């Protein structure tokens, strides 16, 4: 009986974490399906450039500030591209 109670206790403690993981997976799958539905377009026979428009990125859903917001660029195939960041961008000083 003690062993059974121990198992029930562990499952009860772990349950909220498991529920959150399942919810995040469901949210991710729904977002991916919606993005695929919206953005599917035919690829030209001989593409010559990559167009990136309205790109946003968050490190975490808990963070309300976008790390990247509204990025747009046109990259011609065969060209070189480098992305950089400003000094201490996103770093927190804990002194």
N, CA, C and O atoms as a GROMACS GRO file, in nm:
protein
  380
    1UNK      N    1   0.082  -0.120   0.000
    1UNK     CA    2   0.000   0.000   0.000
    1UNK      C    3   0.086   0.126   0.000
    1UNK      O    4   0.053   0.224  -0.067
    2UNK      N    5   0.197   0.124   0.075
    2UNK     CA    6   0.286   0.241   0.081
    2UNK      C    7   0.346   0.268  -0.056
    2UNK      O    8   0.356   0.383  -0.099
    3UNK      N    9   0.386   0.163  -0.126
    3UNK     CA   10   0.444   0.177  -0.260
    3UNK      C   11   0.343   0.241  -0.355
    3UNK      O   12   0.378   0.329  -0.433
    4UNK      N   13   0.217   0.197  -0.349
    4UNK     CA   14   0.111   0.251  -0.433
    4UNK      C   15   0.091   0.400  -0.404
    4UNK      O   16   0.077   0.480  -0.496
    5UNK      N   17   0.089   0.437  -0.275
    5UNK     CA   18   0.072   0.577  -0.237
    5UNK      C   19   0.189   0.661  -0.288
    5UNK      O   20   0.169   0.775  -0.330
    6UNK      N   21   0.308   0.607  -0.286
    6UNK     CA   22   0.425   0.678  -0.337
    6UNK      C   23   0.411   0.704  -0.486
    6UNK      O   24   0.442   0.813  -0.534
    7UNK      N   25   0.366   0.604  -0.560
    7UNK     CA   26   0.347   0.620  -0.705
    7UNK      C   27   0.240   0.724  -0.734
    7UNK      O   28   0.260   0.810  -0.820
    8UNK      N   29   0.128   0.718  -0.664
    8UNK     CA   30   0.020   0.814  -0.684
    8UNK      C   31   0.069   0.955  -0.652
    8UNK      O   32   0.036   1.050  -0.724
    9UNK      N   33   0.147   0.970  -0.548
    9UNK     CA   34   0.202   1.100  -0.511
    9UNK      C   35   0.293   1.156  -0.621
    9UNK      O   36   0.283   1.273  -0.655
   10UNK      N   37   0.380   1.072  -0.677
   10UNK     CA   38   0.472   1.116  -0.784
   10UNK      C   39   0.395   1.157  -0.909
   10UNK      O   40   0.427   1.257  -0.972
   11UNK      N   41   0.294   1.080  -0.944
   11UNK     CA   42   0.214   1.111  -1.062
   11UNK      C   43   0.139   1.243  -1.041
   11UNK      O   44   0.131   1.325  -1.133
   12UNK      N   45   0.086   1.264  -0.922
   12UNK     CA   46   0.012   1.386  -0.891
   12UNK      C   47   0.104   1.507  -0.900
   12UNK      O   48   0.062   1.612  -0.950
   13UNK      N   49   0.226   1.496  -0.852
   13UNK     CA   50   0.322   1.608  -0.856
   13UNK      C   51   0.365   1.637  -0.999
   13UNK      O   52   0.379   1.753  -1.036
   14UNK      N   53   0.386   1.533  -1.080
   14UNK     CA   54   0.436   1.549  -1.216
   14UNK      C   55   0.327   1.588  -1.316
   14UNK      O   56   0.358   1.638  -1.424
   15UNK      N   57   0.202   1.567  -1.282
   15UNK     CA   58   0.091   1.588  -1.375
   15UNK      C   59   0.085   1.730  -1.433
   15UNK      O   60   0.068   1.742  -1.554
   16UNK      N   61   0.096   1.836  -1.354
   16UNK     CA   62   0.090   1.971  -1.414
   16UNK      C   63   0.201   1.995  -1.516
   16UNK      O   64   0.178   2.062  -1.617
   17UNK      N   65   0.320   1.942  -1.490
   17UNK     CA   66   0.431   1.959  -1.584
   17UNK      C   67   0.400   1.886  -1.716
   17UNK      O   68   0.424   1.940  -1.824
   18UNK      N   69   0.350   1.766  -1.705
   18UNK     CA   70   0.316   1.690  -1.825
   18UNK      C   71   0.204   1.759  -1.903
   18UNK      O   72   0.208   1.763  -2.026
   19UNK      N   73   0.106   1.813  -1.833
   19UNK     CA   74  -0.004   1.883  -1.900
   19UNK      C   75   0.047   2.006  -1.974
   19UNK      O   76   0.000   2.036  -2.083
   20UNK      N   77   0.142   2.078  -1.915
   20UNK     CA   78   0.198   2.196  -1.980
   20UNK      C   79   0.275   2.157  -2.106
   20UNK      O   80   0.265   2.224  -2.209
   21UNK      N   81   0.351   2.049  -2.099
   21UNK     CA   82   0.427   2.002  -2.216
   21UNK      C   83   0.331   1.963  -2.328
   21UNK      O   84   0.353   2.000  -2.444
   22UNK      N   85   0.226   1.890  -2.296
   22UNK     CA   86   0.128   1.849  -2.396
   22UNK      C   87   0.060   1.973  -2.456
   22UNK      O   88   0.039   1.978  -2.577
   23UNK      N   89   0.026   2.071  -2.374
   23UNK     CA   90  -0.036   2.195  -2.423
   23UNK      C   91   0.058   2.270  -2.518
   23UNK      O   92   0.014   2.322  -2.620
   24UNK      N   93   0.188   2.276  -2.484
   24UNK     CA   94   0.285   2.343  -2.570
   24UNK      C   95   0.300   2.270  -2.703
   24UNK      O   96   0.313   2.333  -2.808
   25UNK      N   97   0.298   2.137  -2.700
   25UNK     CA   98   0.307   2.059  -2.824
   25UNK      C   99   0.183   2.086  -2.910
   25UNK      O  100   0.195   2.109  -3.031
   26UNK      N  101   0.065   2.084  -2.848
   26UNK     CA  102  -0.059   2.112  -2.922
   26UNK      C  103  -0.056   2.251  -2.984
   26UNK      O  104  -0.095   2.268  -3.100
   27UNK      N  105  -0.010   2.350  -2.907
   27UNK     CA  106  -0.004   2.489  -2.956
   27UNK      C  107   0.094   2.499  -3.073
   27UNK      O  108   0.066   2.567  -3.172
   28UNK      N  109   0.208   2.433  -3.061
   28UNK     CA  110   0.308   2.436  -3.168
   28UNK      C  111   0.255   2.372  -3.295
   28UNK      O  112   0.272   2.426  -3.404
   29UNK      N  113   0.190   2.257  -3.281
   29UNK     CA  114   0.134   2.189  -3.398
   29UNK      C  115   0.026   2.273  -3.465
   29UNK      O  116   0.019   2.279  -3.588
   30UNK      N  117  -0.059   2.337  -3.386
   30UNK     CA  118  -0.165   2.421  -3.442
   30UNK      C  119  -0.104   2.541  -3.515
   30UNK      O  120  -0.150   2.578  -3.623
   31UNK      N  121  -0.002   2.602  -3.456
   31UNK     CA  122   0.065   2.716  -3.519
   31UNK      C  123   0.134   2.677  -3.648
   31UNK      O  124   0.129   2.751  -3.746
   32UNK      N  125   0.198   2.560  -3.649
   32UNK     CA  126   0.266   2.513  -3.770
   32UNK      C  127   0.165   2.486  -3.882
   32UNK      O  128   0.190   2.520  -3.997
   33UNK      N  129   0.054   2.425  -3.848
   33UNK     CA  130  -0.048   2.395  -3.948
   33UNK      C  131  -0.106   2.524  -4.006
   33UNK      O  132  -0.127   2.534  -4.126
   34UNK      N  133  -0.130   2.622  -3.921
   34UNK     CA  134  -0.184   2.751  -3.966
   34UNK      C  135  -0.083   2.823  -4.054
   34UNK      O  136  -0.120   2.878  -4.157
   35UNK      N  137   0.045   2.824  -4.014
   35UNK     CA  138   0.149   2.889  -4.094
   35UNK      C  139   0.163   2.822  -4.230
   35UNK      O  140   0.179   2.891  -4.331
   36UNK      N  141   0.156   2.691  -4.234
   36UNK     CA  142   0.166   2.619  -4.361
   36UNK      C  143   0.047   2.652  -4.451
   36UNK      O  144   0.062   2.668  -4.572
   37UNK      N  145  -0.070   2.662  -4.392
   37UNK     CA  146  -0.190   2.694  -4.470
   37UNK      C  147  -0.180   2.833  -4.530
   37UNK      O  148  -0.217   2.854  -4.645
   38UNK      N  149  -0.130   2.929  -4.453
   38UNK     CA  150  -0.123   3.068  -4.497
   38UNK      C  151  -0.012   3.090  -4.600
   38UNK      O  152  -0.031   3.164  -4.696
   39UNK      N  153   0.102   3.027  -4.579
   39UNK     CA  154   0.221   3.063  -4.656
   39UNK      C  155   0.252   2.972  -4.774
   39UNK      O  156   0.352   2.996  -4.842
   40UNK      N  157   0.173   2.873  -4.802
   40UNK     CA  158   0.204   2.783  -4.914
   40UNK      C  159   0.183   2.856  -5.046
   40UNK      O  160   0.075   2.905  -5.076
   41UNK      N  161   0.290   2.860  -5.123
   41UNK     CA  162   0.286   2.920  -5.256
   41UNK      C  163   0.369   2.832  -5.349
   41UNK      O  164   0.456   2.758  -5.305
   42UNK      N  165   0.341   2.841  -5.477
   42UNK     CA  166   0.419   2.766  -5.576
   42UNK      C  167   0.559   2.827  -5.586
   42UNK      O  168   0.574   2.949  -5.586
   43UNK      N  169   0.660   2.742  -5.596
   43UNK     CA  170   0.797   2.788  -5.614
   43UNK      C  171   0.821   2.806  -5.763
   43UNK      O  172   0.790   2.717  -5.842
   44UNK      N  173   0.877   2.922  -5.803
   44UNK     CA  174   0.904   2.942  -5.945
   44UNK      C  175   1.000   2.836  -5.998
   44UNK      O  176   1.077   2.777  -5.922
   45UNK      N  177   0.996   2.811  -6.129
   45UNK     CA  178   1.081   2.709  -6.191
   45UNK      C  179   1.230   2.741  -6.172
   45UNK      O  180   1.309   2.650  -6.148
   46UNK      N  181   1.268   2.866  -6.180
   46UNK     CA  182   1.409   2.907  -6.165
   46UNK      C  183   1.415   3.025  -6.067
   46UNK      O  184   1.431   3.139  -6.110
   47UNK      N  185   1.403   2.998  -5.938
   47UNK     CA  186   1.406   3.109  -5.841
   47UNK      C  187   1.542   3.178  -5.844
   47UNK      O  188   1.645   3.113  -5.865
   48UNK      N  189   1.543   3.309  -5.822
   48UNK     CA  190   1.667   3.386  -5.824
   48UNK      C  191   1.693   3.460  -5.694
   48UNK      O  192   1.801   3.517  -5.675
   49UNK      N  193   1.596   3.460  -5.605
   49UNK     CA  194   1.615   3.532  -5.479
   49UNK      C  195   1.527   3.473  -5.370
   49UNK      O  196   1.431   3.402  -5.397
   50UNK      N  197   1.564   3.505  -5.247
   50UNK     CA  198   1.487   3.466  -5.129
   50UNK      C  199   1.431   3.593  -5.068
   50UNK      O  200   1.507   3.684  -5.034
   51UNK      N  201   1.301   3.601  -5.054
   51UNK     CA  202   1.236   3.718  -4.996
   51UNK      C  203   1.188   3.682  -4.856
   51UNK      O  204   1.110   3.588  -4.838
   52UNK      N  205   1.234   3.757  -4.758
   52UNK     CA  206   1.193   3.738  -4.618
   52UNK      C  207   1.116   3.864  -4.580
   52UNK      O  208   1.166   3.975  -4.597
   53UNK      N  209   0.996   3.846  -4.527
   53UNK     CA  210   0.912   3.963  -4.498
   53UNK      C  211   0.834   3.941  -4.368
   53UNK      O  212   0.777   3.834  -4.346
   54UNK      N  213   0.831   4.042  -4.285
   54UNK     CA  214   0.755   4.041  -4.159
   54UNK      C  215   0.795   3.927  -4.067
   54UNK      O  216   0.708   3.854  -4.019
   55UNK      N  217   0.924   3.908  -4.041
   55UNK     CA  218   0.971   3.801  -3.954
   55UNK      C  219   0.981   3.853  -3.811
   55UNK      O  220   1.043   3.957  -3.786
   56UNK      N  221   0.921   3.782  -3.718
   56UNK     CA  222   0.929   3.812  -3.575
   56UNK      C  223   0.980   3.688  -3.503
   56UNK      O  224   0.956   3.576  -3.548
   57UNK      N  225   1.050   3.707  -3.391
   57UNK     CA  226   1.102   3.594  -3.314
   57UNK      C  227   1.103   3.628  -3.167
   57UNK      O  228   1.146   3.736  -3.127
   58UNK      N  229   1.054   3.534  -3.085
   58UNK     CA  230   1.060   3.542  -2.939
   58UNK      C  231   1.147   3.429  -2.889
   58UNK      O  232   1.142   3.319  -2.945
   59UNK      N  233   1.226   3.453  -2.784
   59UNK     CA  234   1.301   3.343  -2.724
   59UNK      C  235   1.210   3.255  -2.641
   59UNK      O  236   1.237   3.136  -2.625
   60UNK      N  237   1.102   3.312  -2.589
   60UNK     CA  238   1.012   3.238  -2.501
   60UNK      C  239   0.875   3.303  -2.507
   60UNK      O  240   0.864   3.425  -2.521
   61UNK      N  241   0.772   3.223  -2.495
   61UNK     CA  242   0.635   3.279  -2.493
   61UNK      C  243   0.613   3.363  -2.369
   61UNK      O  244   0.524   3.449  -2.368
   62UNK      N  245   0.692   3.341  -2.264
   62UNK     CA  246   0.678   3.418  -2.140
   62UNK      C  247   0.738   3.558  -2.154
   62UNK      O  248   0.707   3.646  -2.074
   63UNK      N  249   0.824   3.578  -2.256
   63UNK     CA  250   0.888   3.706  -2.277
   63UNK      C  251   0.801   3.788  -2.371
   63UNK      O  252   0.776   3.746  -2.484
   64UNK      N  253   0.754   3.904  -2.326
   64UNK     CA  254   0.662   3.985  -2.405
   64UNK      C  255   0.732   4.067  -2.512
   64UNK      O  256   0.665   4.126  -2.598
   65UNK      N  257   0.864   4.074  -2.510
   65UNK     CA  258   0.939   4.156  -2.605
   65UNK      C  259   0.999   4.069  -2.714
   65UNK      O  260   1.066   3.969  -2.686
   66UNK      N  261   0.975   4.107  -2.840
   66UNK     CA  262   1.034   4.034  -2.952
   66UNK      C  263   1.184   4.053  -2.955
   66UNK      O  264   1.234   4.164  -2.935
   67UNK      N  265   1.258   3.945  -2.978
   67UNK     CA  266   1.402   3.956  -2.999
   67UNK      C  267   1.428   4.014  -3.138
   67UNK      O  268   1.522   4.091  -3.157
   68UNK      N  269   1.344   3.977  -3.232
   68UNK     CA  270   1.348   4.027  -3.369
   68UNK      C  271   1.206   4.063  -3.406
   68UNK      O  272   1.112   3.988  -3.376
   69UNK      N  273   1.188   4.178  -3.471
   69UNK     CA  274   1.053   4.220  -3.504
   69UNK      C  275   1.051   4.290  -3.640
   69UNK      O  276   1.128   4.383  -3.664
   70UNK      N  277   0.963   4.244  -3.727
   70UNK     CA  278   0.941   4.311  -3.855
   70UNK      C  279   1.058   4.306  -3.952
   70UNK      O  280   1.074   4.398  -4.033
   71UNK      N  281   1.140   4.203  -3.946
   71UNK     CA  282   1.256   4.193  -4.034
   71UNK      C  283   1.209   4.163  -4.177
   71UNK      O  284   1.122   4.079  -4.199
   72UNK      N  285   1.268   4.233  -4.272
   72UNK     CA  286   1.240   4.210  -4.413
   72UNK      C  287   1.371   4.224  -4.490
   72UNK      O  288   1.447   4.318  -4.466
   73UNK      N  289   1.396   4.131  -4.582
   73UNK     CA  290   1.514   4.142  -4.667
   73UNK      C  291   1.495   4.061  -4.794
   73UNK      O  292   1.416   3.966  -4.798
   74UNK      N  293   1.568   4.100  -4.896
   74UNK     CA  294   1.568   4.030  -5.025
   74UNK      C  295   1.712   3.986  -5.049
   74UNK      O  296   1.802   4.069  -5.058
   75UNK      N  297   1.732   3.854  -5.060
   75UNK     CA  298   1.866   3.798  -5.077
   75UNK      C  299   1.875   3.733  -5.214
   75UNK      O  300   1.804   3.637  -5.243
   76UNK      N  301   1.962   3.787  -5.298
   76UNK     CA  302   1.983   3.730  -5.432
   76UNK      C  303   2.068   3.605  -5.417
   76UNK      O  304   2.172   3.607  -5.350
   77UNK      N  305   2.025   3.495  -5.480
   77UNK     CA  306   2.101   3.371  -5.472
   77UNK      C  307   2.242   3.394  -5.525
   77UNK      O  308   2.261   3.460  -5.627
   78UNK      N  309   2.340   3.340  -5.454
   78UNK     CA  310   2.480   3.357  -5.490
   78UNK      C  311   2.547   3.470  -5.416
   78UNK      O  312   2.670   3.483  -5.420
   79UNK      N  313   2.470   3.554  -5.347
   79UNK     CA  314   2.529   3.664  -5.270
   79UNK      C  315   2.564   3.616  -5.130
   79UNK      O  316   2.516   3.512  -5.084
   80UNK      N  317   2.649   3.692  -5.062
   80UNK     CA  318   2.689   3.659  -4.926
   80UNK      C  319   2.608   3.744  -4.828
   80UNK      O  320   2.585   3.863  -4.853
   81UNK      N  321   2.566   3.684  -4.718
   81UNK     CA  322   2.485   3.754  -4.618
   81UNK      C  323   2.546   3.728  -4.480
   81UNK      O  324   2.583   3.616  -4.448
   82UNK      N  325   2.555   3.833  -4.400
   82UNK     CA  326   2.601   3.819  -4.262
   82UNK      C  327   2.502   3.891  -4.172
   82UNK      O  328   2.458   4.002  -4.202
   83UNK      N  329   2.466   3.827  -4.062
   83UNK     CA  330   2.377   3.888  -3.964
   83UNK      C  331   2.455   3.909  -3.835
   83UNK      O  332   2.527   3.820  -3.789
   84UNK      N  333   2.441   4.025  -3.778
   84UNK     CA  334   2.509   4.056  -3.653
   84UNK      C  335   2.413   4.116  -3.554
   84UNK      O  336   2.294   4.134  -3.582
   85UNK      N  337   2.464   4.147  -3.439
   85UNK     CA  338   2.380   4.208  -3.335
   85UNK      C  339   2.457   4.322  -3.271
   85UNK      O  340   2.579   4.332  -3.281
   86UNK      N  341   2.384   4.408  -3.205
   86UNK     CA  342   2.449   4.518  -3.136
   86UNK      C  343   2.515   4.467  -3.008
   86UNK      O  344   2.480   4.360  -2.958
   87UNK      N  345   2.609   4.543  -2.957
   87UNK     CA  346   2.684   4.506  -2.837
   87UNK      C  347   2.590   4.480  -2.719
   87UNK      O  348   2.502   4.562  -2.691
   88UNK      N  349   2.608   4.367  -2.651
   88UNK     CA  350   2.533   4.327  -2.531
   88UNK      C  351   2.383   4.316  -2.557
   88UNK      O  352   2.303   4.326  -2.464
   89UNK      N  353   2.344   4.295  -2.681
   89UNK     CA  354   2.203   4.283  -2.718
   89UNK      C  355   2.141   4.164  -2.643
   89UNK      O  356   2.185   4.050  -2.660
   90UNK      N  357   2.042   4.191  -2.564
   90UNK     CA  358   1.971   4.085  -2.493
   90UNK      C  359   2.040   4.036  -2.368
   90UNK      O  360   1.989   3.946  -2.302
   91UNK      N  361   2.154   4.091  -2.334
   91UNK     CA  362   2.228   4.045  -2.214
   91UNK      C  363   2.182   4.126  -2.094
   91UNK      O  364   2.149   4.244  -2.106
   92UNK      N  365   2.181   4.062  -1.980
   92UNK     CA  366   2.145   4.127  -1.855
   92UNK      C  367   2.268   4.132  -1.767
   92UNK      O  368   2.337   4.032  -1.750
   93UNK      N  369   2.296   4.247  -1.710
   93UNK     CA  370   2.408   4.262  -1.619
   93UNK      C  371   2.361   4.231  -1.478
   93UNK      O  372   2.271   4.298  -1.426
   94UNK      N  373   2.420   4.130  -1.415
   94UNK     CA  374   2.377   4.087  -1.281
   94UNK      C  375   2.465   4.141  -1.171
   94UNK      O  376   2.464   4.088  -1.060
   95UNK      N  377   2.543   4.247  -1.198
   95UNK     CA  378   2.633   4.302  -1.095
   95UNK      C  379   2.556   4.380  -0.990
   95UNK      O  380   2.615   4.433  -0.897
   0.00000   0.00000   0.00000
